[in-house]
Amino acid sequence: MNGPKVVVEAWMAQRLGLSLGWDGGVTTREDRREAIRQEILGRNLGGIVAGKRRGELEPETWAQLFERVYSEPLQPKEP
């Protein structure tokens, strides 16, 4: 498990107001990814600035942050 990515996942969930059962270890990475994806898409936040990474000049959108953390695009590919 990648420690820094879990920290970013927790930050994302908190910023989105999601309670994902972190303390009880109830969720899997896939469950968290899909809950966060649905929240971002449902609230139409993909193009909105999520924050600025330390040491970076440009802020990151929710879509860019999602892709960085999960190594896949926010919008799932159509079959």
Phi and psi in degrees as GROMACS dihedral restraints (atoms count N, CA, C in turn):
[ dihedral_restraints ]
;  ai    aj    ak    al  type     phi  dphi    fc
    3     4     5     6     1   -91.1    20    10
    4     5     6     7     1   105.4    20    10
    6     7     8     9     1   -52.7    20    10
    7     8     9    10     1   -53.0    20    10
    9    10    11    12     1   -59.6    20    10
   10    11    12    13     1   -35.6    20    10
   12    13    14    15     1   -69.4    20    10
   13    14    15    16     1   -33.6    20    10
   15    16    17    18     1   -66.0    20    10
   16    17    18    19     1   -38.2    20    10
   18    19    20    21     1   -63.2    20    10
   19    20    21    22     1   -42.5    20    10
   21    22    23    24     1   -67.4    20    10
   22    23    24    25     1   -39.7    20    10
   24    25    26    27     1   -58.0    20    10
   25    26    27    28     1   -45.2    20    10
   27    28    29    30     1   -63.3    20    10
   28    29    30    31     1   -40.3    20    10
   30    31    32    33     1   -63.1    20    10
   31    32    33    34     1   -45.0    20    10
   33    34    35    36     1   -60.3    20    10
   34    35    36    37     1   -48.3    20    10
   36    37    38    39     1   -60.3    20    10
   37    38    39    40     1   -42.7    20    10
   39    40    41    42     1   -64.2    20    10
   40    41    42    43     1   -46.1    20    10
   42    43    44    45     1   -62.3    20    10
   43    44    45    46     1   -31.3    20    10
   45    46    47    48     1   -87.5    20    10
   46    47    48    49     1    -5.1    20    10
   48    49    50    51     1    75.9    20    10
   49    50    51    52     1    26.7    20    10
   51    52    53    54     1   -96.7    20    10
   52    53    54    55     1   138.4    20    10
   54    55    56    57     1  -107.4    20    10
   55    56    57    58     1   109.5    20    10
   57    58    59    60     1  -108.9    20    10
   58    59    60    61     1    18.5    20    10
   60    61    62    63     1    68.4    20    10
   61    62    63    64     1    33.3    20    10
   63    64    65    66     1   -58.3    20    10
   64    65    66    67     1   -43.8    20    10
   66    67    68    69     1   -67.3    20    10
   67    68    69    70     1   -29.7    20    10
   69    70    71    72     1   -96.8    20    10
   70    71    72    73     1    -1.5    20    10
   72    73    74    75     1    62.4    20    10
   73    74    75    76     1    33.0    20    10
   75    76    77    78     1   -78.9    20    10
   76    77    78    79     1   -25.7    20    10
   78    79    80    81     1  -102.9    20    10
   79    80    81    82     1   156.6    20    10
   81    82    83    84     1   -99.2    20    10
   82    83    84    85     1   167.1    20    10
   84    85    86    87     1   -59.0    20    10
   85    86    87    88     1   -38.8    20    10
   87    88    89    90     1   -64.5    20    10
   88    89    90    91     1   -42.3    20    10
   90    91    92    93     1   -61.7    20    10
   91    92    93    94     1   -44.6    20    10
   93    94    95    96     1   -64.3    20    10
   94    95    96    97     1   -43.6    20    10
   96    97    98    99     1   -58.0    20    10
   97    98    99   100     1   -47.2    20    10
   99   100   101   102     1   -69.0    20    10
  100   101   102   103     1   -37.2    20    10
  102   103   104   105     1   -64.9    20    10
  103   104   105   106     1   -43.0    20    10
  105   106   107   108     1   -67.6    20    10
  106   107   108   109     1   -42.2    20    10
  108   109   110   111     1   -57.9    20    10
  109   110   111   112     1   -49.3    20    10
  111   112   113   114     1   -63.6    20    10
  112   113   114   115     1   -36.0    20    10
  114   115   116   117     1   -68.1    20    10
  115   116   117   118     1   -44.3    20    10
  117   118   119   120     1   -63.9    20    10
  118   119   120   121     1   -47.5    20    10
  120   121   122   123     1   -67.0    20    10
  121   122   123   124     1   -42.7    20    10
  123   124   125   126     1   -63.6    20    10
  124   125   126   127     1   -30.8    20    10
  126   127   128   129     1   -98.2    20    10
  127   128   129   130     1     5.2    20    10
  129   130   131   132     1    54.7    20    10
  130   131   132   133     1    49.3    20    10
  132   133   134   135     1  -100.2    20    10
  133   134   135   136     1    -2.4    20    10
  135   136   137   138     1   -48.3    20    10
  136   137   138   139     1   -44.1    20    10
  138   139   140   141     1   -91.4    20    10
  139   140   141   142     1     0.7    20    10
  141   142   143   144     1   -86.4    20    10
  142   143   144   145     1   143.5    20    10
  144   145   146   147     1   -67.3    20    10
  145   146   147   148     1   126.3    20    10
  147   148   149   150     1   -89.5    20    10
  148   149   150   151     1   -34.1    20    10
  150   151   152   153     1   165.0    20    10
  151   152   153   154     1  -172.9    20    10
  153   154   155   156     1  -126.0    20    10
  154   155   156   157     1   126.3    20    10
  156   157   158   159     1   -72.0    20    10
  157   158   159   160     1   144.0    20    10
  159   160   161   162     1   -57.4    20    10
  160   161   162   163     1   129.5    20    10
  162   163   164   165     1    85.5    20    10
  163   164   165   166     1    -5.9    20    10
  165   166   167   168     1   -99.2    20    10
  166   167   168   169     1   148.1    20    10
  168   169   170   171     1   -83.8    20    10
  169   170   171   172     1   -37.8    20    10
  171   172   173   174     1   -97.8    20    10
  172   173   174   175     1   140.9    20    10
  174   175   176   177     1   -71.4    20    10
  175   176   177   178     1   163.6    20    10
  177   178   179   180     1  -112.3    20    10
  178   179   180   181     1   135.4    20    10
  180   181   182   183     1   -80.3    20    10
  181   182   183   184     1   167.4    20    10
  183   184   185   186     1   -60.8    20    10
  184   185   186   187     1   -38.2    20    10
  186   187   188   189     1   -64.4    20    10
  187   188   189   190     1   -42.6    20    10
  189   190   191   192     1   -66.8    20    10
  190   191   192   193     1   -40.9    20    10
  192   193   194   195     1   -63.5    20    10
  193   194   195   196     1   -44.8    20    10
  195   196   197   198     1   -58.4    20    10
  196   197   198   199     1   -46.9    20    10
  198   199   200   201     1   -64.3    20    10
  199   200   201   202     1   -38.5    20    10
  201   202   203   204     1   -64.8    20    10
  202   203   204   205     1   -42.7    20    10
  204   205   206   207     1   -74.5    20    10
  205   206   207   208     1   -42.1    20    10
  207   208   209   210     1  -104.1    20    10
  208   209   210   211     1    -1.5    20    10
  210   211   212   213     1    55.7    20    10
  211   212   213   214     1    34.9    20    10
  213   214   215   216     1  -154.1    20    10
  214   215   216   217     1   155.0    20    10
  216   217   218   219     1   -68.9    20    10
  217   218   219   220     1   153.4    20    10
  219   220   221   222     1   -59.9    20    10
  220   221   222   223     1   -46.9    20    10
  222   223   224   225     1   -81.3    20    10
  223   224   225   226     1   116.0    20    10
  225   226   227   228     1   -64.6    20    10
  226   227   228   229     1   147.0    20    10
  228   229   230   231     1   -70.6    20    10
  229   230   231   232     1   137.9    20    10
  231   232   233   234     1   -74.5    20    10
  232   233   234   235     1   141.2    20    10
